[in-house]
Amino acid sequence: MNLSRWKSGIGGWLLMSAAIAELPPPELKRIPLQFASFSFYSENDKYFAGTDEDYTNGFKISAISAKLSRLDDEPVPQPIRFLASQALHALPDGPEYNVGFSLGQNMYTPRDTETPQFIPDDRPYSAWLYGGVSFHARLNDTRPIAGGPSVDQLHTIELNLGVVGPEALGQETQDAIHDLINTYRSGGWRHQIKHELGANLVYERKFRWSISSRASGWSADIIPHIGFSLGNIDTYVNAGAEIRAGWNLPDDFGTKLIRAGGTSNRAELPQWSLFLFCAVDGRAVERDISLDGDPAGKNSLIQKEPFIADLHAGLAIGGRYAQITYAQALRTKAFKGQPDSFEFGSVSISFFY
């Protein structure tokens, strides 16, 4: 045996081990946040209503993450992780969490949009441009009463930040749409409510009961909800419910109009589904900036109604990778002296991954 060769080999291994020990630890690759769905919403009173007044247009883009074991997990972006850790104090412990992001704009005009004059006894021109982040906790198949029916629950906290006034780009958006469809431009946008930064914190809790068996494919469910909003844009408490019936109902939490707290993910994706739905949401309103905001240099004479409601119904068809939904909505009078309730249509398209 060549002892000197053994000594040389052992010495080389020791030197290599020492060199490796001095190397900095390898940097762990950060796991990016994965998304499970993207949704696009468009609402307009031209959709099967033919008007151009009150809540006249809205759009929203939203994305919801894939399932997370905790809201403050590594995939959640660092600027959002602090908000997520705070939301965990208010959300229940659940097997599934999600983070959502949204961007949207709501637009309001008076009935007479041709006159350039200020109309003191009608809704002022206004728009709300915002971005939002939401945190969701889902509890599956819980039984609140021993032996009672199972119920899924979804708890949502959402923070929306944005602006009203000229910086909300309501006039620019409506002018572009009217130019596209070759109709007149509204004449009174210079009387819109003045600039104001906005913030709203929203909480909503949804329940889902199956009221018939899903074994055959045909089924029905009911999805009640309760919630509230606090902020200088909207302050209210709300409650309502949705009933759905059809083939292969998705295991999400309903087909909402554009509003905070209204978006949810699916946990399971059917090959295809087709269903009808009908829903109502009632609100006790303390503040609505589209009615309470001050028109620039003017005095509005309108007073908002303390209680309003939305009723909407429609059809949804979809499957494993996408769903399209159409709803026709009726909203009760929002302010005293408003001649009638008004209608608008709502279209949404969602893509699932």
N, C-alpha and C positions, 0 to 999 in steps of 0.2 A: 504494500500500500504506500502510495506517495503522500507522506504526511504533510509536506510543504504545500502540495496542491489542495489538500483539505483545508489547511489554514488559510490559504489564499481565497478559497471559495467562501468560507465562513466570514472572513473579513469583508469580502465584497457584499455579501448579503446584509451584514451589519451596517455598512456605509449606505447602502441603498435604503434600508429601513429608516435610518436617521434622516436621510434626505427627504423621504416621503413624509415623515413626521413633521418636518419643517414647512411643508407645503400648506397653504391656506386651505381650509375645508371647501369642498366643491359647493358652488352656489346652487341652491335648490330652485328648480324651474317653477315659476309661479303658474298655478292652474287658472286659466281664464274663466270668467263667468260664462256659463252656457245658457242659451235661451231655448225655451220650449215652445213659445208662440209669439207671433206678431199679428197685430190687429189694426185695421184701418176703418174708421168710422166717418160717415158723412150724413149730416142732417140738414134738411132744407124745407121751407114751407112751400116750395114749388113742387115737391114730390107729391103728386096726387091731391094737392090742396089748392095750388094755383094762386097763392097770395104772396105778398112781399112786405111783411110787417112783423112786429113783436120779436120773438126769437126767430130770426129769419135764416140763420145759417150757423152751422157748427161743424168742426172737423176735429179729429183726434187720432193720433198714432200712438200705439202702446206696445210694449214688449214685456213679457214675463219670463223670469228665469226658470230653468229646470229645478227639480227638487233639491233643496239644501237641508243638511242635517241641523244646521243652526244658521241664523241670519248673519252672525258675525264671523262666518267661516272665511277662510283664506280667499276663495274665488270672488267674494264681494269686494268691489273697489274700495280702496282705503278711505276716500272722502265720504263714502256712504256707510262705512262700517260703524262709525260712531253713532250715526242716527239709528242704524240697525240694532246696536247694543242697547240704546234707550228704548226702542220699540219692544224689545224682548221683555222689558219690565211690565209692559201693558198687555202683551199677548200671552195666551195660555201655552203651556208645554204641549207640543204636538209632534207627530211623526214626520210632518212635512212642512217646510217653510219655502217661501218664494219671495223674490224681490222683483218689483216692476218699475218701469220707467214710461213716462208719457209726455207728449207735446200736443197742445191743442189751442183752439180759439173758438169762442162763442161771440155771436154778433146780434145786436138788437137795434130795431128801428121803429119809428112811429108808423101809423097807418098811411098817412099821406107823405110819401117820400118824394113827390114831385116839387112841392113848395120849398123855396129856399128860406122861408120864414120859420122862426122858432114857434113851436106848438106847446104852450105851457100846460095844457091839460091832457097830454099824451106822453107815452114813454119817450124819453130822450134817446138819441143815437148813442150807442156805446159798444165797446168790444173788450173782451178779456182774453189776453194772450198769456199762456202759462206753460210751465214745465212742472212735472211732478215725479215723486218717487214714492212707491208704496211697498208695504211689508205685509205678507200674508202668512197666517198659520192655519193649517188645515187639520181637522180632527176627523178621522174616518170611523164610521160604524160605532158611534158611542150610544149608550143606552141610559138616558137620564132617569128613567124609572124602571125598576126591575121588572122584567117581563114585558115592557112596553116596546113599541116599534123602534127600530134603529134609526138614527139620524146622523147625517154628516154635517159638519159645521165648518164655516170659514170666517175667520176674524181678519179684518183688514184695517191698517192704519195708513193714511196717505197724507203727504205734505205737498201742497201746490204753491209755487211762487211765480209771480208774473206781474203784469202791468195792465192798467186800464187807461183810457185816454188816447190821444193821437199816436203814441208809441205802440199801442196794441194793433195798429195797422188795419183797423176795421174798414176805413174808407178805401184804402188801396186794394184790399181783398175784394170788397164788393164791386168796386169799379172794374177790376180785372174780370170778374165773373160776368158782369153786365155787358162788358165789351165783347166777351166771348160768345154770349148768346144774343148779341145785337139788340140790346134794349137800353132804355135811358138810364143815365146815372142819377143816383139820389141827390137831391139838392140841398140837404140840410146838415151835412156832416160837420160843418164848422160850429154847430151848436152841440156837439157831443160832450159827454161828461169830461171833466178835466183830468189831467194826469194824476195818477196815484199808483204807488207800488202796492202789490197785494200779496197776502199770505193767508192760507187756509189749512187747518188741520182737521182731518176727517177720520171718523171711526165708523165702521159698519160691521155688523155681525149677521151672517146668513145661516140658515138651516135648510136641509133638504131631506124631505120624507118621501119615500116611494109609497104611493097609494095603490099600486097594483104590482103584480109580479113581473119581473123583467125576463123570466125564463123563456117565454115564447117570442121575445123580440118586441111585441107590442106592450107598452107600459105608460104610466102617467106618474108625475110627481108634483109636489108643491114645495115652493122655496120662499118662505117668509124671510123678512129682513127688518132690522132696526138699526138706527144710527144717529149720528149728529155731525155737524160741521161748526167749527169755531174760526172766526177770522174777520177781516175787514171787507172781504168780498161777499161771502155768504155765511150767515149764522142761522142755523135751524136744527130742529130735531125731526127725524123722519121714520116712517114705518110703512111696510107694504108687503106684497107677496106676488109670486108668479106661479101660474099653473101651466104645465107642459104635458102634451100627450102625443105619442107617435111611435115610430119604429126606431129601436136602438137609441134611446135617449142618452146623450153624452153625460158623463159624470162630472160636469162642471156645475156652476151655481147660477145659471140663467143667462138670459139675453137682455142686457140692460141698455138703456139709452146712454148718451154721452153725459156722464156725471161722475164725480169723484166716488171711488170705492166700488165702481160698477163692473170691473174686469176680473175674470178668474180664469184659471188654467184647468185643463183636463188631466186626470191621472191615468186614465185608460182611453185609448183611441179606437172607436169602432170602425169596421170596414166602411160602413156608410150609415147615415141616419137621416130621418125625415120627420119633422114634428111641427105642430102648431103650438102657439103659446099666447097667453093673455096675462097682463101684469098691471098692478096699480102701485103707485107710490104717493103717499101723502106727507106734506111738510107743514110744520108750524114755523113760520118765518119771522125772525127778529131783524135780519138785515139782508138786503139784496142790493148790491152796489149798482146794478143796472137800473134800479128804480130810486135808490137813495142817494146816488152820486149826484154832485152838483154840475149841471150844464155850465159851460164856460160863460161867466158873466150874466147868467139868467137865473130866474126863480121859477122852479117847477111847482105846479099846483097839485100834482098827483099824490095819492096816498096808496101804498101797497096793501094788498089783502093779507091778513095775518095767516090764513090757511089756504094752501093751494094743493092741487093733485094732478098727477099724470096718469093717464090710462093708455096703454099701448097693447097692440095685438099684431101677430104676424106669423110668418112661416120661415123655417130654417131647413136647409139641406146641406149635407156635408159628409165627411168621411174621415179617413185616416190622416189626410194631409191638409185639408182645408174645410172651411164652412162659410157659407154665405147666408145672411139673414136680412130679411126686410120686415119692418114694422111701421104701422101707421099709428101716430100718437095724437091724443087729445089732451090739451092742457087747460085747466080751468082759468078763470079770470085772475090776472096777477095784480091788478090795481083797481081801485074804486073808480067807477065810470067807464071802465073798459066795456065796449059794446057786447062782445061775445067771447066765449072760449075760442081757442084757435087750434089748428091742426098743423102737423108737419110730418114728413116721412123720415125714416132712419134706415140707412143701409150700412151693413158692416161685413167685412171680409176678414177671416182669420186664417192664418197658416200655422201648422203644427209640425214639430220636429221630434 
